[in-house]
Amino acid sequence: MPKLAISGGSKVRTREFFPWPYYDHRDLKFVEELIKSRAWFAGMRGADPGSKTAEFERKFAHYHGAKYSVACANGSVAIEIVLRAAGIGAADEVIVPALTFIATVGAVLAVNAIPILVDAIYDTQCINPEKIEKAITNKTKAIIPVHYGGFVCDMDRIIKIAQKHNLIVIADAAHAHGAIYKDKKLGSICDAATFSFQASKTMTAGEGGIIITDNSELAEKCIQYRSCGRHEGESWYIHYVRPANYRITEFQSAILLAQLERLDEQLKIKNKNARYLAKRFKDINGIGPVPGDGNTDVNGYYLYLLQYNKEKFAGVSRDKFVEALNAEGIPCHIGYPWPLSKNPVFAQVEKGPKGCPFTCPYYGKKISIKDQKFPVTEKICSETVVIPHQVLLSERRDIDDIVTAIVKVKENISELL
């Protein structure tokens, strides 16, 4: 008789893990207050005084140790807004990791700049500072480190490189709400950081994004690019920069105020359960958590990342292992299937103006993302098993089921051959 659920056996668990998105009385209270107020519009600049958005911006900035924040439609346009506010555009190069969501590169392309991809560090899955320095040219204007999974990049090294070459650093912190690096939250580390509030994120309103910075001029420019290029106190119909409406809604801001109140508590639970799991995994040869480099004091834990060694599991592929684990009732997936360079969007660049920014006449050289190789990222993408962050909010008996299921799969691995 087969023992694994994928082969027809019984599952380790049938009940759900911690529900996501999560809400409580606070979300309902803030949204009800907003509805009854009839003040559903955040104002012509996107966060006028007295709005829920202005309140959320103030509290989010304070929480992350930043002076200013600018809430916007989503995490993707948050990066684009900062790039525009920093004056980055055609013929400029922006260094990004090969291991990230397409939005990081998409924002660079949206301002007609050229994304320069570099490889990752295996033990953190974050961008490699040595590779950053080697990729810098006289056209480089910015670096976008991505705090992948909730780990924080080696920001000390990245900031030194940026200062040496006069570059702006924009951290993509979509995975790292509340993360702490060497006793510092992300808002005080670099020129700007951006966050996402998309449905899967550790703080969510379904969609939404925010920018934090200590630079008052950069913050003002970001506000203008968020909301039709308007200046404070002037007419709705006077516009100073490229007009666009990237505003967040008051309903999202109301929900995010409640989400922010829970963040510290949830991070403590996640980090505690992650440490517990790390101890349990020491007894299982062939799989364990991504170790990190010891500089992330509080992990944002958007993802709980495991490294899978198929040789210790009788040669069974990572993808088959994930399939078997899902069948046992443990939610998991493979994460990014490949480095960004392998995405179809880069397979064929059109010629002439339609191929911009790669065919931009102001750039002065050719680049082909599809032909680039990133061996560490390739290895990460072939070995990583991803468990969603909300699982770490579950009770201890639920956390134990993760280990029970993995042990069960390994003990009966012959059923997968």
FIKE-636824 format. One record per residue (C-alpha): residue in one letter; x, y, z. Coordinates in nm, 3 decimals. Example, Ala and Ser with C-alpha at 12.3 -4.5 7.8 and 13.67 -1.06 7.14 Angstrom:
<recs>
+------+---------+---------+---------+
! resn !    east !   north !      up !
+------+---------+---------+---------+
!    A !   1.230 !  -0.450 !   0.780 !
!    S !   1.367 !  -0.106 !   0.714 !
+------+---------+---------+---------+
</recs>
This chain:
<recs>
+------+---------+---------+---------+
! resn !    east !   north !      up !
+------+---------+---------+---------+
!    M !   0.000 !   0.000 !   0.000 !
!    P !   0.137 !   0.346 !  -0.089 !
!    K !   0.205 !   0.576 !   0.203 !
!    L !   0.254 !   0.910 !   0.025 !
!    A !  -0.058 !   1.112 !  -0.051 !
!    I !   0.064 !   1.174 !  -0.405 !
!    S !   0.055 !   0.796 !  -0.457 !
!    G !  -0.288 !   0.750 !  -0.300 !
!    G !  -0.199 !   0.736 !   0.069 !
!    S !  -0.344 !   0.954 !   0.345 !
!    K !  -0.237 !   1.316 !   0.387 !
!    V !  -0.039 !   1.447 !   0.683 !
!    R !  -0.291 !   1.729 !   0.724 !
!    T !  -0.627 !   1.831 !   0.584 !
!    R !  -0.690 !   2.151 !   0.780 !
!    E !  -0.576 !   2.488 !   0.649 !
!    F !  -0.281 !   2.685 !   0.780 !
!    F !  -0.313 !   3.047 !   0.898 !
!    P !  -0.563 !   3.230 !   0.671 !
!    W !  -0.437 !   3.503 !   0.438 !
!    P !  -0.515 !   3.785 !   0.389 !
!    Y !  -0.586 !   3.821 !   0.758 !
!    Y !  -0.815 !   4.081 !   0.914 !
!    D !  -0.965 !   4.156 !   1.253 !
!    H !  -1.191 !   4.417 !   1.413 !
!    R !  -0.942 !   4.696 !   1.338 !
!    D !  -0.965 !   4.658 !   0.960 !
!    L !  -1.344 !   4.660 !   0.981 !
!    K !  -1.345 !   4.961 !   1.214 !
!    F !  -1.115 !   5.176 !   0.998 !
!    V !  -1.300 !   5.095 !   0.677 !
!    E !  -1.639 !   5.156 !   0.839 !
!    E !  -1.518 !   5.494 !   0.968 !
!    L !  -1.403 !   5.585 !   0.619 !
!    I !  -1.729 !   5.481 !   0.454 !
!    K !  -1.938 !   5.678 !   0.701 !
!    S !  -1.716 !   5.984 !   0.665 !
!    R !  -1.783 !   6.000 !   0.288 !
!    A !  -1.428 !   6.138 !   0.258 !
!    W !  -1.320 !   5.873 !   0.010 !
!    F !  -1.067 !   6.080 !  -0.185 !
!    A !  -0.715 !   6.140 !  -0.052 !
!    G !  -0.680 !   6.475 !  -0.230 !
!    M !  -0.524 !   6.627 !  -0.537 !
!    R !  -0.168 !   6.542 !  -0.429 !
!    G !  -0.265 !   6.193 !  -0.315 !
!    A !  -0.233 !   6.232 !   0.064 !
!    D !  -0.381 !   6.566 !   0.165 !
!    P !  -0.395 !   6.658 !   0.537 !
!    G !  -0.666 !   6.472 !   0.725 !
!    S !  -0.679 !   6.180 !   0.483 !
!    K !  -0.629 !   5.816 !   0.582 !
!    T !  -0.342 !   5.804 !   0.333 !
!    A !  -0.163 !   6.093 !   0.502 !
!    E !  -0.205 !   5.920 !   0.838 !
!    F !  -0.076 !   5.592 !   0.701 !
!    E !   0.224 !   5.759 !   0.534 !
!    R !   0.320 !   5.928 !   0.860 !
!    K !   0.292 !   5.610 !   1.066 !
!    F !   0.467 !   5.388 !   0.810 !
!    A !   0.760 !   5.629 !   0.779 !
!    H !   0.794 !   5.656 !   1.158 !
!    Y !   0.780 !   5.277 !   1.197 !
!    H !   1.065 !   5.232 !   0.947 !
!    G !   1.275 !   5.517 !   1.083 !
!    A !   1.231 !   5.739 !   0.777 !
!    K !   1.138 !   6.108 !   0.756 !
!    Y !   0.908 !   6.089 !   0.455 !
!    S !   0.687 !   5.839 !   0.276 !
!    V !   0.480 !   5.848 !  -0.040 !
!    A !   0.202 !   5.591 !  -0.081 !
!    C !   0.108 !   5.491 !  -0.434 !
!    A !  -0.082 !   5.243 !  -0.652 !
!    N !   0.153 !   4.944 !  -0.619 !
!    G !   0.510 !   4.837 !  -0.554 !
!    S !   0.599 !   4.834 !  -0.923 !
!    V !   0.517 !   5.200 !  -0.984 !
!    A !   0.681 !   5.289 !  -0.650 !
!    I !   1.018 !   5.196 !  -0.803 !
!    E !   0.933 !   5.376 !  -1.128 !
!    I !   0.835 !   5.691 !  -0.938 !
!    V !   1.167 !   5.701 !  -0.749 !
!    L !   1.365 !   5.648 !  -1.070 !
!    R !   1.181 !   5.936 !  -1.238 !
!    A !   1.219 !   6.157 !  -0.930 !
!    A !   1.594 !   6.086 !  -0.932 !
!    G !   1.618 !   6.194 !  -1.297 !
!    I !   1.706 !   5.851 !  -1.432 !
!    G !   1.606 !   5.780 !  -1.791 !
!    A !   1.726 !   5.714 !  -2.146 !
!    A !   2.090 !   5.602 !  -2.181 !
!    D !   2.123 !   5.541 !  -1.805 !
!    E !   2.207 !   5.200 !  -1.657 !
!    V !   2.051 !   5.064 !  -1.340 !
!    I !   2.195 !   4.757 !  -1.168 !
!    V !   1.936 !   4.499 !  -1.054 !
!    P !   1.957 !   4.136 !  -0.934 !
!    A !   1.894 !   3.848 !  -1.173 !
!    L !   1.686 !   3.690 !  -0.895 !
!    T !   1.380 !   3.909 !  -0.850 !
!    F !   1.026 !   3.964 !  -0.974 !
!    I !   0.993 !   4.119 !  -1.320 !
!    A !   0.858 !   4.443 !  -1.169 !
!    T !   1.207 !   4.544 !  -1.052 !
!    V !   1.332 !   4.538 !  -1.409 !
!    G !   0.999 !   4.660 !  -1.547 !
!    A !   1.030 !   4.987 !  -1.357 !
!    V !   1.373 !   5.047 !  -1.510 !
!    L !   1.238 !   4.978 !  -1.858 !
!    A !   0.941 !   5.207 !  -1.791 !
!    V !   1.174 !   5.507 !  -1.763 !
!    N !   1.368 !   5.397 !  -2.074 !
!    A !   1.679 !   5.310 !  -1.873 !
!    I !   1.879 !   4.990 !  -1.922 !
!    P !   1.863 !   4.717 !  -1.654 !
!    I !   2.200 !   4.556 !  -1.588 !
!    L !   2.147 !   4.217 !  -1.423 !
!    V !   2.397 !   4.069 !  -1.176 !
!    D !   2.413 !   3.739 !  -0.990 !
!    A !   2.312 !   3.653 !  -0.635 !
!    I !   2.483 !   3.522 !  -0.320 !
!    Y !   2.384 !   3.161 !  -0.256 !
!    D !   2.351 !   3.187 !   0.124 !
!    T !   2.118 !   3.490 !   0.119 !
!    Q !   1.969 !   3.479 !  -0.233 !
!    C !   2.030 !   3.856 !  -0.239 !
!    I !   2.236 !   4.056 !  -0.490 !
!    N !   2.615 !   4.007 !  -0.481 !
!    P !   2.803 !   4.334 !  -0.405 !
!    E !   3.119 !   4.211 !  -0.581 !
!    K !   2.918 !   4.155 !  -0.898 !
!    I !   2.765 !   4.502 !  -0.859 !
!    E !   3.104 !   4.671 !  -0.858 !
!    K !   3.219 !   4.479 !  -1.166 !
!    A !   2.903 !   4.582 !  -1.353 !
!    I !   2.943 !   4.956 !  -1.300 !
!    T !   3.021 !   5.170 !  -1.607 !
!    N !   3.023 !   5.541 !  -1.678 !
!    K !   2.652 !   5.506 !  -1.764 !
!    T !   2.549 !   5.355 !  -1.429 !
!    K !   2.323 !   5.581 !  -1.226 !
!    A !   2.155 !   5.358 !  -0.965 !
!    I !   2.153 !   5.026 !  -0.784 !
!    I !   1.831 !   4.847 !  -0.687 !
!    P !   1.912 !   4.579 !  -0.427 !
!    V !   1.617 !   4.346 !  -0.357 !
!    H !   1.575 !   4.221 !   0.000 !
!    Y !   1.475 !   3.879 !  -0.124 !
!    G !   1.238 !   3.669 !   0.085 !
!    G !   1.282 !   3.902 !   0.382 !
!    F !   1.661 !   3.882 !   0.417 !
!    V !   1.836 !   4.220 !   0.394 !
!    C !   2.111 !   4.267 !   0.136 !
!    D !   2.469 !   4.354 !   0.239 !
!    M !   2.377 !   4.722 !   0.257 !
!    D !   2.703 !   4.839 !   0.417 !
!    R !   2.899 !   4.713 !   0.118 !
!    I !   2.642 !   4.833 !  -0.135 !
!    I !   2.632 !   5.184 !   0.016 !
!    K !   3.013 !   5.208 !   0.006 !
!    I !   3.012 !   5.108 !  -0.361 !
!    A !   2.739 !   5.360 !  -0.437 !
!    Q !   2.922 !   5.642 !  -0.259 !
!    K !   3.246 !   5.558 !  -0.440 !
!    H !   3.075 !   5.585 !  -0.780 !
!    N !   2.817 !   5.856 !  -0.693 !
!    L !   2.516 !   5.627 !  -0.745 !
!    I !   2.169 !   5.635 !  -0.593 !
!    V !   2.051 !   5.325 !  -0.402 !
!    I !   1.682 !   5.234 !  -0.420 !
!    A !   1.601 !   4.926 !  -0.214 !
!    D !   1.319 !   4.705 !  -0.338 !
!    A !   1.179 !   4.597 !  -0.001 !
!    A !   0.859 !   4.436 !  -0.128 !
!    H !   0.958 !   4.123 !   0.070 !
!    A !   1.089 !   4.295 !   0.382 !
!    H !   0.830 !   4.501 !   0.570 !
!    G !   0.970 !   4.567 !   0.917 !
!    A !   1.301 !   4.389 !   0.852 !
!    I !   1.599 !   4.505 !   1.059 !
!    Y !   1.962 !   4.509 !   0.943 !
!    K !   2.235 !   4.563 !   1.203 !
!    D !   1.987 !   4.734 !   1.439 !
!    K !   1.851 !   4.957 !   1.160 !
!    K !   1.519 !   4.941 !   0.982 !
!    L !   1.530 !   4.982 !   0.608 !
!    G !   1.423 !   5.347 !   0.594 !
!    S !   1.749 !   5.475 !   0.737 !
!    I !   1.988 !   5.271 !   0.523 !
!    C !   1.975 !   5.408 !   0.167 !
!    D !   1.843 !   5.689 !  -0.054 !
!    A !   1.496 !   5.534 !  -0.081 !
!    A !   1.316 !   5.205 !  -0.024 !
!    T !   0.996 !   5.082 !  -0.185 !
!    F !   0.737 !   4.836 !  -0.055 !
!    S !   0.444 !   4.645 !  -0.203 !
!    F !   0.104 !   4.576 !  -0.048 !
!    Q !  -0.012 !   4.324 !  -0.309 !
!    A !  -0.237 !   4.044 !  -0.180 !
!    S !   0.041 !   3.796 !  -0.099 !
!    K !   0.264 !   4.044 !   0.087 !
!    T !   0.316 !   4.054 !   0.464 !
!    M !   0.115 !   4.376 !   0.475 !
!    T !  -0.164 !   4.391 !   0.222 !
!    A !  -0.462 !   4.586 !   0.096 !
!    G !  -0.492 !   4.372 !  -0.216 !
!    E !  -0.271 !   4.622 !  -0.401 !
!    G !  -0.074 !   4.932 !  -0.312 !
!    G !   0.281 !   5.047 !  -0.260 !
!    I !   0.489 !   5.304 !  -0.073 !
!    I !   0.822 !   5.486 !  -0.092 !
!    I !   1.024 !   5.590 !   0.214 !
!    T !   1.319 !   5.829 !   0.217 !
!    D !   1.502 !   6.086 !   0.430 !
!    N !   1.552 !   6.314 !   0.127 !
!    S !   1.294 !   6.595 !   0.126 !
!    E !   1.360 !   6.694 !  -0.238 !
!    L !   1.328 !   6.336 !  -0.356 !
!    A !   1.006 !   6.292 !  -0.156 !
!    E !   0.854 !   6.606 !  -0.310 !
!    K !   0.940 !   6.489 !  -0.661 !
!    C !   0.787 !   6.148 !  -0.584 !
!    I !   0.463 !   6.317 !  -0.473 !
!    Q !   0.453 !   6.510 !  -0.801 !
!    Y !   0.509 !   6.198 !  -1.010 !
!    R !   0.243 !   6.017 !  -0.806 !
!    S !  -0.030 !   6.270 !  -0.869 !
!    C !  -0.030 !   6.456 !  -1.200 !
!    G !   0.276 !   6.674 !  -1.137 !
!    R !   0.102 !   6.910 !  -0.895 !
!    H !   0.262 !   7.148 !  -0.646 !
!    E !   0.119 !   7.198 !  -0.300 !
!    G !  -0.130 !   7.483 !  -0.272 !
!    E !  -0.160 !   7.539 !  -0.647 !
!    S !  -0.439 !   7.473 !  -0.895 !
!    W !  -0.546 !   7.124 !  -0.997 !
!    Y !  -0.463 !   7.225 !  -1.350 !
!    I !  -0.100 !   7.330 !  -1.319 !
!    H !   0.143 !   7.044 !  -1.380 !
!    Y !   0.522 !   7.046 !  -1.344 !
!    V !   0.634 !   6.693 !  -1.435 !
!    R !   0.515 !   6.404 !  -1.650 !
!    P !   0.147 !   6.370 !  -1.554 !
!    A !   0.028 !   6.036 !  -1.416 !
!    N !  -0.217 !   5.913 !  -1.155 !
!    Y !  -0.039 !   5.659 !  -0.937 !
!    R !  -0.240 !   5.736 !  -0.622 !
!    I !  -0.339 !   5.477 !  -0.363 !
!    T !  -0.703 !   5.477 !  -0.248 !
!    E !  -0.834 !   5.580 !   0.092 !
!    F !  -0.988 !   5.234 !   0.136 !
!    Q !  -0.648 !   5.069 !   0.094 !
!    S !  -0.487 !   5.313 !   0.336 !
!    A !  -0.757 !   5.241 !   0.596 !
!    I !  -0.685 !   4.868 !   0.576 !
!    L !  -0.310 !   4.926 !   0.584 !
!    L !  -0.337 !   5.124 !   0.906 !
!    A !  -0.472 !   4.808 !   1.069 !
!    Q !  -0.214 !   4.589 !   0.897 !
!    L !   0.067 !   4.808 !   1.031 !
!    E !  -0.064 !   4.776 !   1.387 !
!    R !  -0.024 !   4.397 !   1.364 !
!    L !   0.312 !   4.388 !   1.187 !
!    D !   0.545 !   4.376 !   1.490 !
!    E !   0.345 !   4.100 !   1.654 !
!    Q !   0.337 !   3.893 !   1.335 !
!    L !   0.709 !   3.939 !   1.271 !
!    K !   0.789 !   3.812 !   1.622 !
!    I !   0.578 !   3.500 !   1.564 !
!    K !   0.732 !   3.435 !   1.222 !
!    N !   1.090 !   3.477 !   1.336 !
!    K !   1.028 !   3.257 !   1.642 !
!    N !   0.871 !   2.980 !   1.434 !
!    A !   1.147 !   3.009 !   1.173 !
!    R !   1.412 !   2.958 !   1.443 !
!    Y !   1.220 !   2.658 !   1.572 !
!    L !   1.199 !   2.507 !   1.223 !
!    A !   1.573 !   2.560 !   1.170 !
!    K !   1.640 !   2.343 !   1.476 !
!    R !   1.404 !   2.073 !   1.352 !
!    F !   1.565 !   2.069 !   1.008 !
!    K !   1.908 !   1.989 !   1.155 !
!    D !   1.794 !   1.627 !   1.184 !
!    I !   1.696 !   1.601 !   0.815 !
!    N !   1.985 !   1.549 !   0.575 !
!    G !   1.936 !   1.717 !   0.239 !
!    I !   1.703 !   2.005 !   0.318 !
!    G !   1.722 !   2.311 !   0.540 !
!    P !   1.659 !   2.686 !   0.554 !
!    V !   1.859 !   2.938 !   0.355 !
!    P !   2.119 !   3.036 !   0.616 !
!    G !   2.160 !   3.409 !   0.550 !
!    D !   2.474 !   3.601 !   0.650 !
!    G !   2.386 !   3.689 !   1.008 !
!    N !   2.324 !   4.059 !   0.935 !
!    T !   1.945 !   4.039 !   0.923 !
!    D !   1.839 !   4.092 !   1.284 !
!    V !   1.468 !   4.064 !   1.201 !
!    N !   1.378 !   3.880 !   0.882 !
!    G !   1.075 !   4.019 !   0.698 !
!    Y !   0.980 !   3.658 !   0.606 !
!    Y !   0.775 !   3.716 !   0.296 !
!    L !   0.901 !   3.369 !   0.206 !
!    Y !   1.037 !   3.083 !   0.412 !
!    L !   1.315 !   2.957 !   0.186 !
!    L !   1.451 !   2.602 !   0.191 !
!    Q !   1.749 !   2.458 !   0.002 !
!    Y !   1.676 !   2.112 !  -0.139 !
!    N !   1.953 !   1.866 !  -0.228 !
!    K !   1.804 !   1.605 !  -0.461 !
!    E !   2.104 !   1.373 !  -0.420 !
!    K !   2.004 !   1.325 !  -0.056 !
!    F !   1.651 !   1.241 !  -0.174 !
!    A !   1.745 !   0.956 !  -0.410 !
!    G !   1.779 !   1.192 !  -0.706 !
!    V !   1.413 !   1.298 !  -0.698 !
!    S !   1.379 !   1.641 !  -0.857 !
!    R !   1.296 !   1.946 !  -0.651 !
!    D !   0.977 !   1.994 !  -0.855 !
!    K !   0.856 !   1.641 !  -0.782 !
!    F !   0.938 !   1.686 !  -0.413 !
!    V !   0.729 !   2.005 !  -0.405 !
!    E !   0.442 !   1.821 !  -0.573 !
!    A !   0.459 !   1.547 !  -0.310 !
!    L !   0.474 !   1.796 !  -0.023 !
!    N !   0.170 !   1.982 !  -0.156 !
!    A !  -0.017 !   1.653 !  -0.172 !
!    E !   0.054 !   1.605 !   0.200 !
!    G !  -0.125 !   1.933 !   0.273 !
!    I !   0.184 !   2.154 !   0.303 !
!    P !   0.155 !   2.465 !   0.081 !
!    C !   0.478 !   2.527 !  -0.106 !
!    H !   0.608 !   2.612 !  -0.452 !
!    I !   0.933 !   2.641 !  -0.649 !
!    G !   0.961 !   3.021 !  -0.648 !
!    Y !   1.118 !   3.180 !  -0.954 !
!    P !   1.181 !   2.911 !  -1.216 !
!    W !   1.483 !   3.087 !  -1.369 !
!    P !   1.688 !   3.408 !  -1.370 !
!    L !   1.506 !   3.708 !  -1.516 !
!    S !   1.720 !   3.684 !  -1.829 !
!    K !   1.536 !   3.368 !  -1.938 !
!    N !   1.195 !   3.533 !  -1.949 !
!    P !   1.033 !   3.540 !  -2.295 !
!    V !   1.008 !   3.920 !  -2.287 !
!    F !   1.385 !   3.940 !  -2.344 !
!    A !   1.402 !   3.669 !  -2.611 !
!    Q !   1.346 !   3.903 !  -2.904 !
!    V !   1.392 !   4.278 !  -2.891 !
!    E !   1.228 !   4.471 !  -3.173 !
!    K !   1.444 !   4.687 !  -3.397 !
!    G !   1.432 !   5.063 !  -3.411 !
!    P !   1.223 !   5.285 !  -3.181 !
!    K !   0.989 !   5.000 !  -3.084 !
!    G !   1.283 !   4.819 !  -2.925 !
!    C !   1.363 !   5.100 !  -2.683 !
!    P !   1.534 !   5.124 !  -2.447 !
!    F !   1.763 !   4.851 !  -2.585 !
!    T !   1.773 !   5.013 !  -2.928 !
!    C !   1.783 !   5.369 !  -2.794 !
!    P !   2.022 !   5.576 !  -3.014 !
!    Y !   2.134 !   5.767 !  -2.704 !
!    Y !   2.259 !   5.451 !  -2.534 !
!    G !   2.555 !   5.400 !  -2.765 !
!    K !   2.605 !   5.025 !  -2.726 !
!    K !   2.424 !   4.696 !  -2.766 !
!    I !   2.303 !   4.475 !  -2.484 !
!    S !   2.131 !   4.137 !  -2.488 !
!    I !   1.981 !   4.027 !  -2.157 !
!    K !   1.875 !   3.688 !  -2.294 !
!    D !   2.237 !   3.584 !  -2.357 !
!    Q !   2.362 !   3.656 !  -2.006 !
!    K !   2.442 !   3.374 !  -1.761 !
!    F !   2.392 !   3.377 !  -1.385 !
!    P !   2.517 !   3.046 !  -1.243 !
!    V !   2.438 !   3.115 !  -0.875 !
!    T !   2.086 !   3.231 !  -0.955 !
!    E !   2.042 !   2.924 !  -1.176 !
!    K !   2.143 !   2.703 !  -0.884 !
!    I !   1.910 !   2.885 !  -0.645 !
!    C !   1.618 !   2.855 !  -0.888 !
!    S !   1.677 !   2.482 !  -0.929 !
!    E !   1.705 !   2.401 !  -0.557 !
!    T !   1.475 !   2.637 !  -0.365 !
!    V !   1.153 !   2.528 !  -0.200 !
!    V !   0.930 !   2.820 !  -0.099 !
!    I !   0.677 !   2.811 !   0.186 !
!    P !   0.444 !   3.116 !   0.200 !
!    H !   0.496 !   3.353 !   0.491 !
!    Q !   0.151 !   3.308 !   0.648 !
!    V !   0.235 !   2.945 !   0.730 !
!    L !   0.484 !   3.081 !   0.986 !
!    L !   0.194 !   3.250 !   1.167 !
!    S !   0.039 !   2.914 !   1.248 !
!    E !   0.041 !   2.731 !   1.582 !
!    R !   0.335 !   2.512 !   1.682 !
!    R !   0.149 !   2.188 !   1.604 !
!    D !   0.091 !   2.316 !   1.251 !
!    I !   0.458 !   2.405 !   1.215 !
!    D !   0.548 !   2.052 !   1.327 !
!    D !   0.337 !   1.916 !   1.040 !
!    I !   0.582 !   2.070 !   0.791 !
!    V !   0.865 !   1.861 !   0.934 !
!    T !   0.645 !   1.551 !   0.966 !
!    A !   0.549 !   1.576 !   0.598 !
!    I !   0.907 !   1.620 !   0.479 !
!    V !   1.027 !   1.326 !   0.687 !
!    K !   0.741 !   1.117 !   0.551 !
!    V !   0.832 !   1.203 !   0.192 !
!    K !   1.197 !   1.122 !   0.250 !
!    E !   1.126 !   0.791 !   0.422 !
!    N !   0.903 !   0.687 !   0.132 !
!    I !   1.103 !   0.853 !  -0.146 !
!    S !   1.105 !   0.528 !  -0.350 !
!    E !   0.739 !   0.593 !  -0.435 !
!    L !   0.850 !   0.899 !  -0.632 !
!    L !   1.112 !   0.717 !  -0.839 !
+------+---------+---------+---------+
</recs>
